[in-house]
Amino acid sequence: MQISVSVVACQYGRRFLSAIGLSLIVASPLAAAPIRLDQTERCDILVVGGGLAGVATAYESLRAGHTVCLTEMTDWLGGQLTSQGTTALDEAKRQRQLDFYAAGYKQLRQRVLERYGRQNPGDCWVSAVCFLPADAHDILVDMLDEAAHEGDGELKWFPSTVVKELEIDGAMIDGAIAIQHSPVPGTPPLNTEPLSATLADAYTYADSERFNKRIIRFEPSGHEGPADWYVVEATETGEVIALAGVPYQLGLDPKSYLNPSSPTLTGDAYCTQGFTYTFAMERTDSPQPQEKPGYYDTYAPYFSFERERDNTNYIDFVFTYRRILAPGNRPERRIFGVSDIKPGDISMQNWTWGNDYRPGTSVDNLIYSHDQLEASGQLEPGGWLGGLRVDTLRRGEENAFSYYYWLLASLTDSQLGYGIKDVDLRYRFLTGFDAPMNTAHGLSKHPYIREGRRIVGRPAYGHPDGFMINEIDISRVDYNDDYYQTQLPGNMYLSLRRALAGLETTSAIETDQPATEIPRRTRSTIFPDSLGIAQYAIDFHPCMEQSPPELPGNTERAGIRRAHGQSYPGQIPLRAMIPQNIDNLLVAGKSIATSTIASAAYRVHSFEWSAGTAAGATIDYALENQLLPYTLVDDLPRAEPGLLELQQRIQAGGNPTAFPDTSVFNLDWEDWRVW
């Protein structure tokens, strides 16, 4: 038996293939052990990544009666909602008021209400829904079980499992080799060590002193048609698209009329949004001993509350921000519209100048670029180790532990320049397998990832270099500002204003209207192939200028926050989910085709669910009708009957593909501001 192993090529789609026998040792020194096959699993759909997008894909597919193989690096389903600890749902105000979400996401929110008896059991003020990560995992497990029962589908879930290699023949993924790890008997349970200590081991074929490995091959169940199965990319950083060798972007995009707020003319693959190891802390009755980490002084120069907050105890502000449990009856409302802090309250921490870790140079970036992957041997057969810089993971972990100590220690604020007077030691850092993060060390199982590799879609009408959702498709920025008029080079500003003219575009071009006189549409781009919805602020946690991020006096990369702010309600077009070169691969989650600016809004909980719903529905339609997804959009803007039928099917399932009153004529979206 031979396995054809795909090796990532460059970002422009070059792909190399090699074949090796199962009994042979892979040549890469990183592989180090024979590929033995312990298990073979057949499925209609392989979903790689158990975050919200992956869960939603599985949910939709199970309801349609399919066999789904679902892999997840951690032992929890839910991604940012669970293993990454961010159980404070990021939602837009009007969308929340109308409960205008995908059906499965609405059910998730409803089950939180049923479990706790209230929608916001944490009584936090950043969101209307804040609760415990373990409960989110349990809810999602129940939802998938019920979906399988309802649709007569079958779920094969593989926790603690990573995909190591892909088998690619032409434009098809024919199989995938994965590694599932479990603790060696007599060693500590999973989630004892932080991710940086186990990542490389998890991606290595050979058994180790810490983990036993099970090598699993996923293969098609054998549907008739042009594709006999589908693979869905739903990882946090875009691992599958790196392995598949499809064109993708990473980090900052070059400034253009489509992304005019980008701070660079050339792009920068090393500057992605910061990642965060979340943790939970509990209010206690009495002061607790606080242990200063040995590395604390290294990270202390970074931390800040950012600005003055009048008449506010700083720790009260931060604690109630993402409080995830507030037991008992809380009728009073004092701090930012929520109740006072009481013993037993638990807060999850996720703060930009705190446990966010924001590297941005070639020597400390977290997600390796293509060139870095190639240089490190991770693109060799058997060489994939997750595509992350382990040392940066470790430093992010140390930074998070240090931030907790700083929060209580009343030490100097890096931005305000003085110490905080209100010291309160009545808190403890929660650790252990019964704590909210379900880890011995207390940090989240996986860092919260805001941005990873993002595909470049296929060339399409109006997108000759590949389809992408861009800044001007959703942003409310005032492009009549002096900055854009004076700083955009050449005819870029004129092209920007013409692109934003909406129904007046043709007239503006034909009459050669001056840029400053061209009217601007006040809505998002309407995509004819939209299969889902997304709205959140264009919200940046920018990389830092110098390495390491905690360097005293370090600053955020200049200009990145220019696009930060309000957005119009947006859409999830099918073209953003279809990569180049591979026909049976769909992308859900944060790796869809967006620019880095647009991705800052297309990364939150409800978006991931909507994208996963779209992926599952599209695959079901493609298998049923024996067609490939790209054929549903390859004739746009001409009519696509199959696309219309798919959209109607999605909508009939209670899943919106557009926001209310979306049309080229409706320019009144003031009620749809994010906050």
N, C-alpha and C positions, 0 to 999 in steps of 0.2 A: 504494500500500500504506500502510495506517495502522497506527500502534502506539498502543494504549491504555496510557498510563503511569499506574501506581498511585502515588499520593503518600500518604505516611504521614499518618494522622490522629492523634487523641489516643489515649491509652492505653485509652480506653473504646470504641475500635473505629470512630470516625468515619472515613470514607474518601472521598477526592475522586479523581475520574478525569478525565483530560484526554487528548485525542488530538492527535498531531502527525504530520506527514508525514516520511518519511525524509530528504527533501531540505531540510527546514527547519531553521533554527537554533533550538535550545531557548531559551526566553525567559530562563531563569535566567542571571545573569552568571557563575555558576560553571561552566556548561556550555561556553560560549565558542566552541564549534565545532559544525559540522553533525554530525548523527548519520548517518554513512555505514555501510552494511552490507557488510562484507568477507566474511562467511562465515555460513552457516546450518547448524545441526546439529540433527538429529532424534534423540530418545531416548525411551525408556520412563520413565526416571527421571533427573532432574537433581539431583545432589548438590552442594550449594554448601558448600565447605569440605572440605579434604583431611586433617583431623585424624583421630584414631583412630575417632571416631564415623562420619565420612564414609567412611573406608576400610572399616570393618566393614559399613556399609550397601551399599557397592559390592560387597564380597566376597560377601555373601549374595545380592545381586541377580544378580551374574554367574553364580553357581552355579545360579541358577534360570533362566538362559537369557535374561536381559534385556539390552537395550542401555542402558548407563549413561554419562551425561556427568558428569564429575567435575571441578570447578574448585577451584583452590587459589591463594591469594594468593602463596605462596612457590613455590620450585621443588623442594620436598621433600614427600613424603607422610608423614603421621604426627603433625603438630601438636605436642602437648606432648612426644611421644616423640622428635621429630627437630628440626624447625625452631625449637622452643622450648627444646631442649636438655635436657629433664628425662628422661634415660634412666636414672633410678633409679626403678624401678617402685614406686608407692605401693600397697601391698597389706595386707590384714588377715591376721593370723597364721594363724588356723585355716583360712581359705579357701585360703591358700597351701599349708598342710600337706596338705590334701585335694585340691589341684589342682582346686578346684571353680569353674570358670570357663566362659565361653562357649567353644565348640569352636575358633573362630578365634583367640581369645586364648591358649588352651592351645598351639595350633600356633605362635604367635609366640614364646612362651617356649621351646618345644622347639627352634625354629630358632636361637635364641640359644645354647642348649646345644650344638647341632650345629656352629655356626660357630666357637665358641671352645673347645669341649671341656670347658667348665664353665659352670654356670648363672650365676655371679657373677664375670665376668672382671675387674671392677673391684675385687673384694674390698672393697666398701664395707660400712658397718655399718648404714645406714638402711634397706636393702632387701636382698632375696635375689637381685636381678637388677639389676646396674649395668653398662652397656656404652656403646659409642660411637654417637652419633646417626646417622652415615652408614651404619652397618651396619643400623640399624633401618629406614632408608629403603629400602635394597636388599632387605631381607627382605620388606617390605610390597609392593614392586614385584613380586617373585617370587610372592608369595601371590596377588596380583590376576591376574597372568598365568595362573597355574595354575587359579584359579577360573573364569576365562573359558574356558579350554580344557576344563575338566571339565564345565561347564554349557552350553557352546556359546553363551555370552554375548559381548557386545562392549563393551569399555571404550574410551571416548573421554576421555582425560585432558588437561586444560588447565592446565598449571602457569603461574604468574605471571599469573593471571587472576582478576579480581574482577567480581562482578555489580554493574551500575550502576543498572539499572531493571527493574521487573517489569511485565508486561502482565496486567492483571486484568479479568475480565469477570464481574461478579456475585460468586459464591463460588468462582471458579476462576482459577488462574494459567494463562494461555494461552501465555505466553512470557517469556523473560528476555533482556535485553541485557547483554552482558559485554564487558570490555576486557581483552585480553591484551597485555602489554608485553614488549618485547625491546630490548636495547641498540642504539642507533644505531651502525652500523659505524664503527670508529675510536675508540669510547668504551670505558671500562672495562667488564668483565663484570658480570653481576648479582652482588649481594651485596658490592659494593665499598663502598657507603655504608650506614649504618644506616637502619632503616625510617623514622625521622622525616624523613630527607632525600628520600625517594622516595614516601611514602604519597600525598600529594595528586596527584602526577604520575600515579601508577598508576590513579587513579580519574578522570582527566580524558580526555575523548575525543580531544583534539587531540594530534598528535605533538609532541614537545618536542626540545630539544637533546640530551636524555639518552635518551629512549625513543621507539621507533616503536610505534604502537598498531594492534591488529587488533580490529575491532568484530565481535562474534559474536552472532548471535541463536540461542538455544536454543528449540526448539519441540517439540510432541508428535509422537510417531511414529504416533499415530492408532489407539490401542486402542479397541475397542468398549466401551460401558458408560458409566456416569455420569461417569467421569474417563478422559480419553484419555492421561494421563501423571501423574506425581507429582513434586513438588519436595520435597527434604529440606533442612531448615535444619541445617547442621553447622558453621557458622562459630564462631569463638572468642568473639565478643561479641554474637551475635544479630542480625547484619545483616539477614537476610531477614525476620525478624519486624518489624523496624523499617520496612523497605521495604513490607511487606505491609499495614501498618496494623492489625495484630491487637493485642488487649489484651495488655500485658506489664507486668512489674514490674522495677524496677532499684534496687539498693541495699537499705537496711534496710527491713524490713516493720514496720508498726505492731504494738506489743505487743498480744497477744490470748491467749485461753486455748489457742489452737493453737500460738502462738509466744511463750510466756510469758517467755522470756529476752531478748527484744528490748529494747534499751535506750531505745527511743523510742515514744511513744504515737501519733505522727503519721507515722512512716516518714521515710526520708532517701534520696533517689535519688542523692545525690552520694557516699555512703559505700559503696563497694564494696571487696572484698578487694584487697590490694596485688598489683601485677604485677611480674614479675621478668625482667630481661635476664640470662640465664645466660651464663657464659663458662667456658673451660677453662684450667687452669694446670698446668704440668709441673714435677716435681721434677728438679733438675739436680745435676751433680757438684760444681759450684763456685758461689759467689755471683754473681749477675747484676746488671747495672745496672738500677735501677728508676726510671723517669721519673715525676716528680710531675706530674699533670695541672694545667693552669693554673687550673682551676676547683675544685681539690681542697678548698681552705679553705671553700668554700661548703657542701660536703656532709659534711665531717669531723665536725661536731657530732652527726650521726645515728648513727654506727656503734657497734656493741657486740657483745660475746660474751654479753650478757644476764645471766650470773650466774657466780659462782665455780665452778671445776671443779677439784677437788683433784687434785694430783699429775698434772696433765695439761698438756702443752704445747698452748697454744691452737690454734696452726696445725696441729698434728697432729690435733687433735680435728676441726677444720673440714675439713681436707684429706681425711681418710679417710671422713668423713660421706657424701659422694657421690663417692668415687673411681670413675672409670668405666673405668680401664685399669690393671692391675697385672701386667705381663708376667712370665713365668717361673714357676717353682714356688714356692709360698708356703705351706710346711707350718706355719711358726710362727704363733702367734696371741697378740698382745700388746695392741694398742690396741683397746679395746672389742670384743675377740673377733676382730679382723682383724689382718693382718700389718703389720709396720713399713713405713714409707715408704722407697722406694728410688728412685734416679735412673731416670727414664723413666716413673714413675707419673704418671697424669693424673687430675685431679679436676675435676668440674663444680661450680661454686659457685651456691648457691641458699639464701640465709640471710635470716631475717626482718629482723634489724637490720643488714643488709648491703646486698646488691643488690636486695632487695625495695624497691619504691618504692610508698608508700602514701598517695596524696593522698585527700582526703575532703571538700573544700568545693566550692562552685559556681564558684570561680575557678581550680581546678586539677584537677578530676576528669577521669579519662581517658575514660570512656565517656559521651558526651553523653546527657543526658536528652531526653525528647521536646520539652520546652520549649526546650532549648538547640538541638536539631536544627532546630526550626521557626525560631528566631531567626536561626540562621546560614545559612538558605537551603538546608540539605541535604534538606529535604522538598519542595522545588520540583522540577518536572520537570527531570531532568538534573543536579540539584544534589548528589546523594549523593557524598560524599568519604570514606566509610568510617566516619563517625560517631565519630571519635576526636579528642581534643585533641592536635595535633601537638607543641605546646610541652611537654606533659607527657611524651610519648614521649621527646623529646630530653632532658629532665631525668632521666628514668629511665635513659637511656643514660649520661649523665655520672655519675650516681650509681653505676652499676655499675663504670665505669672507676676511680672514686675509691675504691670499696670495695676493689678489688684492691690499690691502693697502701697503703691503711690496714692491710690484713691483714698486710703485711710491714714496716710502718714503725714499729711499736711506739709508737703515739700514744695519746692519751687515749681511754678507753672511755666512751661517753656515759652508760651505766647504772652502771658500777662506779666511775667517777670518777678513775681513775688509768691510767697507761700499762702496757703489757705488757712484761715484761723479756726474754722469750725471742724475740729477733729472729733470723730465719733468712732470708737472702736467696737461698737456693739454689732459686729458683723463677723461671719465666718465664711471662708471659702469652702464650697461644698464638693467633697470628693467621695468616691466609692460607687459601687455598682447599684446602690439604691438612691444615688443622687441624681439630679436632673439630667446630667450629661452621660450617666451610665458608664463612667470611666474611673479607674482607680486614681488617676491623677487630677481629675476634675475638669480638664479642658474638653471641648467638643471632640468627637471621634475624628472628625475631618474639618479642616478650616472652611469657613464660608467663602466660597469663590464667587466673585462678582463678574469676572470676565475671563474667558479662555480663548481657544482657537475658534475662529468663525469662518465658515465656508464662504467662498465666492461662488454664487450661483451660476447657472449656465447663461451664455450670451442670449439676450432676448431683445425684443423691440424696445428701443430707448436705452438699452443696457448692453452695448456692444462688447464691453470688457467683462461682462458677467453681472448677473442681477445682484442687487444689494439694497437693503433699506437704509436710507441715509438720514443725516441730521435734518435736512429741510423737509423730509417727509412727515415729521412729527413736531418739530420745535416751534415754540411761540416767541422765540427771540425776535427783537426788533432789529431787523436787518437794515433799517434806515439809519441806524446808529452811525456816528462818525467813524468808528473803528472800521466797519465794513466798507464804507465809502472810500476811506483813505488807505487802508492796509491791504486790501485784496489786489493782487497784481493783475496787470493787463486788462483783458475784457472779462475777468472772472466775476466782477461785481455785476456787470450787465447780464451775464449768463445767469447769475443767481436770481436777479429780479425777474427776468423772463421766466425762469423755471417756477417762480412763486406766483405768477400772474393768474393761474387757474384758467378760467374761461376767457381771459383777456390776453392769453399768451400769443395767439396768432396775430391779433391786432397790434400788440406791442412790437412784434417782429416786423410786420408788414409796413408799419408807419415809422419804424426806426425811432420809437419813443425813447426819450432819455431815461436812464436807469432810475433816477430819483422820482420820476413821474409815473412809473409803472405801478399800478395798484397791486396790493398783496392779498392773496387769498388768506382767509382766516379759518382754516381747517387742515386736517392732515391729508396726505395723498390717499386717494381711494384706489385700491388695487382690485382689478376684476377677478383675481384668483384668490381672494381672501377666504381663509378657512377658519379664522379665529380672531380674537380681539386682545388688545394689550393697551393698558395705560398706566403709566407712572411717571414721576418726574424724571428728567434727565439728571441723574443723581451721581455725582462723581466723588470718589475717594482717591484723589490723584496720587500717582507715584511721586517719590521725592527726587530732588535734583541730584543729590550726591549719595554715594554709598559709604557706609550702611545707612539706612533710614534714620537711625537713632543718633547719627552724628550731631554733636552740639551745633546749634545754629542752622541746621539743615532746613530747607524750605520745600514746599510743594513745587512740582514742575510748573513753571510759569505758563499761564494762558489756558490751562486745561479746563478751568472752571468757567471759561467764557460762555460755554453752551449750557451750563448748569441752570436748571430751573424748570419752568412749566412746559408741559407738552400737550398737544391735542390728542384725543382718543385715536389710537392707531389700530392697524390690522396686521394679521399674520398671513402673508401671501404664500401659496404653495411653492412658488418659485424660490422663496427664501429657504425652503426645506430640502430642495433637490440639489445635490452636489454635482459637479462635473465628473465625467469619466465613469462613474459607477452607477448602474441603473437600478439596482435593488437595495440601495442605501437611502434612507431618509434621515433627516436631522431634526431633532426636537430640542427644546431647551435653549440654553444660552449660545449654542454653536450654530444657530441659524445665520443666514447671510445678512448681517447688519454691519454698519460701520461702528467704530468704537464709541462714537457719540450716541448713535441710536441704541447701541447695546446697553447703555447706561439706564435706559428706560425699559428695555426688553429683557429683564432679568429677574423679575419678582415672582411671587408665588402663583398668582392667578394667571399670569402669562404662561408660566411653565405648564400649568394644567391645560390651558387652552391649546397650546402647541402640541402637547401629547395627545389630546383628543383628536386634533387634526391629523396627526401621523397615523393613529390607529384607524380612523375612518378611511383615510386615503388607501392604506394597505388593504383593508377589507374590500373596498371598491375595486382596487386593482386586481386582487386575487379572484374575485367573483367574475369580473369582466375580462380576465386574461389580457391585461394591458399593462404597460409600464407608466408610472406616475408622470414622467416628463411629457408623455403624449397628451396629457390633459391640458397642457399650457403651451405647447410648442407652436401653436398657430395664433396665439394672442398677438394683437388685439382683436383678431377675427373671432367670431363666435366659437365656443368650445362646448358642444352639447353635453359631453361627459362631465366636464367641470361643473356645469350648472346642475346636473343631476346629483353630483357629489355634494355640492353646497346645500342643496335642498335636503339631502339625507342628513347632513350634519345639523342643520337647523331643526329638522323634525325631531331630533334627539334632544332638543332643549339647549343646543349649543350655539350661541350667536356667532355670526361671521362678520358682523358690523354693528356699530353702536346705533342707538335709535336715531332716526331721521338723517342717516348718512346719505348725502347726495352731493353732487357738484354744485347744487344751488343753495345748499344750507351753509351759510358762513357764520352762523351764530352759535358759538360753542363756549360762551362765557361761563355758563353754568357747569361746565365740565373741567374746571380747573382742578388740579390734583389735590390741593389742600383747601 
